[in-house]
């Protein structure tokens, strides 16, 4: 063990002028002494001549052998693949837990990534990247993580608990958004500028989603007009003296189908929905004993009777 630590110390001393501690093959690594893991880094982070520039594909192994020991690769460092606009595909380690700030920013040729279960993604990690579809099992999504991903058309988040401010802002091509029932917080303007959404699903959950004030709404500044909406839980935000208030700001198309999930017992006034629309094609209420269901049409409340037709909406989606 002492020899291993001495070797790592020597690597640190020799490589102090670089952003990395050592490299194996053509991948550069830094060593994390706290958990004896590795981070993939660039030899020239933030440089237009990134050391990985020109690579069409990358394979990052789960572990790297160093001095007879196998070290897990748990993170991608800040700006590791920044501006690698030739990168088309990358295989990430199965033990990866964190992707750093601007790690894949400006990777305009990177269309899809198979993600392992992540703990978090940093600020602008995929800013202005070429991603077209995203199925992301990640607990925490950082501020502006997918800002200006203009080719992104499908987003499904899995086991996510928090979405940062402006995380998907100005993703103009997204047609489908699926948010998990585990979600606790959403940052302001997270979906601003996502104006092409046709299917919006907030999966069932018993707790409320939290954020503050109208201007901090995830939908503030958005012209989202989905055709199919599934609301499986309420939103909570505090304003003024901290009284609860709950609404979703949508401009619903006249032919829209709305389904209200089984955990949503009552929707009216301070626990209701603020939809701007002339009429819905169909409204389904899945709770067997709703106390009151109200859908707001231009400041008028329309009470809906209960329907049990979830399979119809699922088929349409």
Secondary structure as GFF3:
##gff-version 3
##sequence-region A 1 317
A	DSSP	alpha_helix	2	14	.	.	.	ID=ss1
A	DSSP	beta_strand	22	24	.	.	.	ID=ss2
A	DSSP	beta_strand	27	32	.	.	.	ID=ss3
A	DSSP	beta_strand	37	41	.	.	.	ID=ss4
A	DSSP	beta_strand	57	59	.	.	.	ID=ss5
A	DSSP	beta_strand	63	66	.	.	.	ID=ss6
A	DSSP	beta_strand	69	76	.	.	.	ID=ss7
A	DSSP	beta_strand	89	91	.	.	.	ID=ss8
A	DSSP	beta_strand	98	99	.	.	.	ID=ss9
A	DSSP	beta_strand	118	121	.	.	.	ID=ss10
A	DSSP	beta_strand	133	141	.	.	.	ID=ss11
A	DSSP	beta_strand	154	158	.	.	.	ID=ss12
A	DSSP	beta_strand	162	163	.	.	.	ID=ss13
A	DSSP	beta_strand	176	179	.	.	.	ID=ss14
A	DSSP	beta_strand	185	186	.	.	.	ID=ss15
A	DSSP	beta_strand	199	202	.	.	.	ID=ss16
A	DSSP	beta_strand	209	210	.	.	.	ID=ss17
A	DSSP	three_ten_helix	214	216	.	.	.	ID=ss18
A	DSSP	beta_strand	228	231	.	.	.	ID=ss19
A	DSSP	beta_strand	235	239	.	.	.	ID=ss20
A	DSSP	beta_strand	243	245	.	.	.	ID=ss21
A	DSSP	beta_strand	249	251	.	.	.	ID=ss22
A	DSSP	beta_strand	257	260	.	.	.	ID=ss23
A	DSSP	beta_strand	266	267	.	.	.	ID=ss24
A	DSSP	three_ten_helix	269	271	.	.	.	ID=ss25
A	DSSP	beta_strand	273	276	.	.	.	ID=ss26
A	DSSP	beta_strand	282	285	.	.	.	ID=ss27
A	DSSP	beta_strand	292	297	.	.	.	ID=ss28
A	DSSP	beta_strand	300	303	.	.	.	ID=ss29
A	DSSP	alpha_helix	310	316	.	.	.	ID=ss30
###
